[in-house]
Amino acid sequence: MKESYFMGIDTGTNSSKGVLINSHGEIIAEHTTEHAMTNPAPGHYEHDADKDWWGDLCIL
């Protein structure tokens, strides 16, 4: 019987996390990568979606 796998991804304020589990709920692999947040003006914070979010997904 062929095994099924599932991947969960969480992109947060300071990092992105990924986990790969099998159909039995066992963790096969997990990884965390950090990204920066810029502060272009007082009270304003930003992420670069292409660099941080998409870039993190490609690393995970």
Phi and psi in degrees as GROMACS dihedral restraints (atoms count N, CA, C in turn):
[ dihedral_restraints ]
;  ai    aj    ak    al  type     phi  dphi    fc
    3     4     5     6     1   -78.1    20    10
    4     5     6     7     1   136.2    20    10
    6     7     8     9     1   -80.1    20    10
    7     8     9    10     1   141.6    20    10
    9    10    11    12     1  -104.3    20    10
   10    11    12    13     1   146.0    20    10
   12    13    14    15     1  -128.6    20    10
   13    14    15    16     1   151.3    20    10
   15    16    17    18     1  -132.4    20    10
   16    17    18    19     1   142.0    20    10
   18    19    20    21     1  -121.0    20    10
   19    20    21    22     1   130.3    20    10
   21    22    23    24     1  -112.0    20    10
   22    23    24    25     1   139.5    20    10
   24    25    26    27     1  -130.4    20    10
   25    26    27    28     1   133.8    20    10
   27    28    29    30     1  -128.8    20    10
   28    29    30    31     1   116.0    20    10
   30    31    32    33     1  -103.0    20    10
   31    32    33    34     1   115.2    20    10
   33    34    35    36     1  -110.2    20    10
   34    35    36    37     1  -166.7    20    10
   36    37    38    39     1   -65.3    20    10
   37    38    39    40     1   -42.8    20    10
   39    40    41    42     1  -115.9    20    10
   40    41    42    43     1    -7.3    20    10
   42    43    44    45     1  -160.6    20    10
   43    44    45    46     1   166.0    20    10
   45    46    47    48     1  -120.2    20    10
   46    47    48    49     1   141.5    20    10
   48    49    50    51     1  -127.0    20    10
   49    50    51    52     1   143.5    20    10
   51    52    53    54     1  -134.0    20    10
   52    53    54    55     1   144.7    20    10
   54    55    56    57     1  -139.0    20    10
   55    56    57    58     1   139.2    20    10
   57    58    59    60     1  -114.6    20    10
   58    59    60    61     1   124.5    20    10
   60    61    62    63     1  -125.6    20    10
   61    62    63    64     1   158.2    20    10
   63    64    65    66     1   -95.1    20    10
   64    65    66    67     1  -178.5    20    10
   66    67    68    69     1   -69.8    20    10
   67    68    69    70     1    -9.1    20    10
   69    70    71    72     1   -95.6    20    10
   70    71    72    73     1     1.0    20    10
   72    73    74    75     1    82.6    20    10
   73    74    75    76     1    10.9    20    10
   75    76    77    78     1   -84.3    20    10
   76    77    78    79     1   135.2    20    10
   78    79    80    81     1   -74.4    20    10
   79    80    81    82     1   123.7    20    10
   81    82    83    84     1   -94.0    20    10
   82    83    84    85     1   -41.7    20    10
   84    85    86    87     1  -156.9    20    10
   85    86    87    88     1   153.1    20    10
   87    88    89    90     1  -150.1    20    10
   88    89    90    91     1   151.9    20    10
   90    91    92    93     1  -154.0    20    10
   91    92    93    94     1   145.7    20    10
   93    94    95    96     1  -127.5    20    10
   94    95    96    97     1   136.8    20    10
   96    97    98    99     1  -132.5    20    10
   97    98    99   100     1   135.3    20    10
   99   100   101   102     1   -89.2    20    10
  100   101   102   103     1   152.0    20    10
  102   103   104   105     1  -138.6    20    10
  103   104   105   106     1   163.0    20    10
  105   106   107   108     1   -91.8    20    10
  106   107   108   109     1   163.0    20    10
  108   109   110   111     1  -131.0    20    10
  109   110   111   112     1   130.9    20    10
  111   112   113   114     1   -94.7    20    10
  112   113   114   115     1   157.4    20    10
  114   115   116   117     1  -127.3    20    10
  115   116   117   118     1    79.8    20    10
  117   118   119   120     1   -69.8    20    10
  118   119   120   121     1   -22.7    20    10
  120   121   122   123     1  -155.9    20    10
  121   122   123   124     1   157.8    20    10
  123   124   125   126     1   -54.0    20    10
  124   125   126   127     1   127.5    20    10
  126   127   128   129     1    80.1    20    10
  127   128   129   130     1     3.2    20    10
  129   130   131   132     1  -117.4    20    10
  130   131   132   133     1   127.3    20    10
  132   133   134   135     1  -130.6    20    10
  133   134   135   136     1   143.4    20    10
  135   136   137   138     1  -141.2    20    10
  136   137   138   139     1   153.9    20    10
  138   139   140   141     1  -115.0    20    10
  139   140   141   142     1   150.0    20    10
  141   142   143   144     1   -90.1    20    10
  142   143   144   145     1   104.0    20    10
  144   145   146   147     1   -57.5    20    10
  145   146   147   148     1   -42.6    20    10
  147   148   149   150     1   -67.0    20    10
  148   149   150   151     1   -48.9    20    10
  150   151   152   153     1   -72.3    20    10
  151   152   153   154     1   -48.4    20    10
  153   154   155   156     1   -82.8    20    10
  154   155   156   157     1   -58.3    20    10
  156   157   158   159     1   -73.6    20    10
  157   158   159   160     1   -53.2    20    10
  159   160   161   162     1   -68.2    20    10
  160   161   162   163     1   -41.0    20    10
  162   163   164   165     1   -60.1    20    10
  163   164   165   166     1   -42.8    20    10
  165   166   167   168     1   -63.4    20    10
  166   167   168   169     1   -43.0    20    10
  168   169   170   171     1   -59.5    20    10
  169   170   171   172     1   -40.0    20    10
  171   172   173   174     1   -67.0    20    10
  172   173   174   175     1   -31.6    20    10
  174   175   176   177     1   -74.4    20    10
  175   176   177   178     1   -41.0    20    10
